[in-house]
Amino acid sequence: MRYVLDTNVFLSYGLSSRTDHFEISEALDQAAEQGKVFLVVPQIVAEAWNVMTRPIEINGAGRSPFEAHSLITGLLFAFPLLPDPPELTVRWLELAALHNVRGRQVHDARLAALVGFHGLDGIVTNNADDFKRFGIRSLRPSEI
């Protein structure tokens, strides 16, 4: 089974300072031992950079660009990067219109489009309810 990681899970795996780091690391490591594969997509890398370099006062990690680069590059050795297919924008537009997507929900719709495009089994996220409307399987780390 192959799953894409949402940004919150990707970063919690890599940042020991996050409160759910150990829980997420253990869940993903155990699932990987059972043959499950976890992947990331370019959007997750960009979102992770955003969170890493944003000030702590506004819900970021307060890290330097050098630190963000180092952490994300290291995580990409653990979680392979899938490319964005050329047809992604068309599929995303269809999902956004079909599901009345507004504002920040565009990011979730884009991830849902990628899951479908790559034929993945779902997404691992701390916000599983955000993806249900798109008809993709969304699991919390404790559920994998």
N, C-alpha and C positions, 0 to 999 in steps of 0.2 A: 504494500500500500504506500502511496506517495501523497504527501501533504505539503502545502505551502505554509510557511510560518508567517503569522502576522507580526507587525513591528514590535508590539508589546512583548511577545514571546521571544523573538529574536534578540532583543536588547536584554531582557531579563536573563536569558541564558548566558550572555556575555558579561554582564555587569554584576559582580558579586555584591555591590552596594545596594542593589534593589531587594526589597523585602521578599520577593517571591523567587529569587535566584536559585536557591537550593532545591525548592520544590519543582521548579520547571526543569532544571538541569537533570534531576533524578528521573523525572517522568520521560523526558526526551531520550536520555541515555538508555533507560530500560526498554523503551519502545524500539529504539534503533537495534538493540540486541535481539529483538524479536523479528527483525527484518523490515521494520517500517523506515521509510526514507523521508527526510525533511529537506525542503528546498526553499530558496528565496527567489524573488524576482526583483528587477531594477527598482520598482516603486518602494519596496521594503528597504533597500539600501539607501535611497534618498530620504525616506522618512526617518530611518535610524540616524542618519547624519544630522537631520533637523533636530531631533530630540537630544542627541549627544552634545551638540554645540549650543543649544538654547540655554539661557541662564536658569539656574535652579529656581529662582523666584517665579518663573513662568512655566513651571512643570517640565523643565529640562534637566539634563545631567551636568551642565556647566563645564563641559570638557573642551579642550582646545581642538582645532581642526586636526592637528597632528595626532592627538589621542583618539579622535573619532576614526581617522584613517587606519590607525594601528589596530583598534578593536574590530572594526568592520572587516578589514582585510583578513584578520585572523579567523573571524567567524565564517568567512567565505570558504575557508579550507574545510570547515566542519559541515557546512550547508551549501551544496552546489547552487549556482546561479542559473536560472532559466532565462532565456531571452524573451523580450517582448516581440510577439509575432506582428508582422506588418498589418494584419487585419484586426488588431486589437481595438483600435479606435471605433471601428464600425460596430463591433460586438458590444463594446462599452456603451455606445450611444443607444443601442437597442435596449439594453438592460436599464439604463438611466431613464429612458422615456417610459418603458413598460412598468417600472416600479416607482415612478413619480419621485425620483431621486432629487434631493435638494442639498445645497451647502456642502458640509463636510462629508456627507454620505457618498459623494462622488468617489472617494478613495476606496470605500468598501465595494462599490459597484465595479470599479476597475479590477480589484482583486478577484471578485466573483467571475468576471469575464476571463481573467487569466486562468483561473482554476478550470473553467470549462474548456478553454482553448487547449490547454495542455493535457486534458483528460486526467486531472489529478483527482484523488479521492476526497479532497476537502481542504479545509484550512484549520490550523491550530491557533487559537486566539483566546485571550482573556475576555473577549467581548462576543461570545458566540451568538447572542441574540441579534447582533447587528447584521448577520449574514443570512439568517433563516429566510428572509423574504426573497432572496435570489435563488433559492432552490439548491443551494450547495450545502454539503455537510460541513458543519462547523463544530469543532470540538474544543473543549477546554483542555489544558495540558493534563489535568488529572483524569480525563476521560480516554486518553489514548492508551 
